[in-house]
Amino acid sequence: MDGGLISYGYNLADAYRRSAKYVDKILKGAKPGDLPIELPVKLELAINLKTAKSLGLMMPSQLLTRADEVIE
């Protein structure tokens, strides 16, 4: 996260692993149209304190403790 204040979304590495499982099933003969659509299982919260400081914002401590990643 370069310059962003807050990001809340899925884990990209997990998405790659899950898509590899789809590819494996397809290569083993499954029809892509028959495979279920999967939603992200885990969402992550990242907060950039450097950007918050440059904007003059104070982040609540409760929000910081819930964040998966805090960029100093």
C-alpha positions in Angstrom: 0.0 0.0 0.0 1.8 3.1 -1.2 0.3 6.3 0.0 -3.2 4.8 0.7 -4.8 5.5 4.0 -6.9 2.3 4.6 -7.3 -0.8 2.7 -9.9 -3.5 3.4 -10.0 -6.5 1.0 -9.1 -10.1 0.3 -5.7 -11.6 0.7 -4.1 -11.8 -2.7 -1.8 -14.7 -1.9 -4.9 -16.7 -0.7 -6.7 -15.8 -3.9 -3.8 -17.2 -6.0 -3.8 -20.5 -4.0 -7.6 -20.8 -4.4 -7.4 -20.2 -8.1 -4.6 -22.8 -8.4 -7.1 -25.3 -7.0 -9.6 -24.4 -9.7 -6.9 -24.9 -12.4 -6.1 -28.3 -10.9 -9.7 -29.4 -11.0 -10.0 -28.2 -14.6 -6.8 -30.0 -15.6 -8.2 -33.2 -14.0 -11.3 -33.0 -16.3 -13.8 -30.8 -14.4 -16.0 -28.5 -16.5 -15.3 -24.8 -15.6 -19.1 -24.1 -15.7 -19.8 -26.8 -13.2 -17.4 -25.5 -10.6 -18.9 -23.3 -7.8 -18.1 -19.7 -7.5 -16.1 -19.1 -4.3 -16.0 -15.8 -2.3 -13.0 -14.7 -0.3 -12.9 -16.4 3.1 -10.7 -13.9 4.9 -10.7 -10.1 4.5 -7.7 -8.0 5.7 -7.5 -4.5 7.1 -4.4 -2.4 6.5 -3.8 1.1 7.9 -1.1 3.4 6.8 -0.2 5.6 9.8 2.4 7.6 7.7 -0.4 8.7 5.4 -2.8 9.4 8.3 -0.1 11.6 9.9 0.5 13.5 6.7 -3.3 14.2 6.5 -3.4 15.2 10.1 -5.7 12.3 11.1 -5.6 10.4 14.3 -6.5 6.7 14.1 -8.6 5.3 17.0 -6.8 2.7 19.0 -9.7 0.2 18.6 -9.2 0.4 14.8 -5.5 -0.1 15.1 -5.9 -3.2 17.2 -8.3 -4.7 14.7 -6.0 -4.1 11.8 -4.1 -7.0 10.2 -1.3 -4.7 9.1 -0.3 -1.3 10.4 2.2 0.6 8.3 4.3 3.0 10.4 
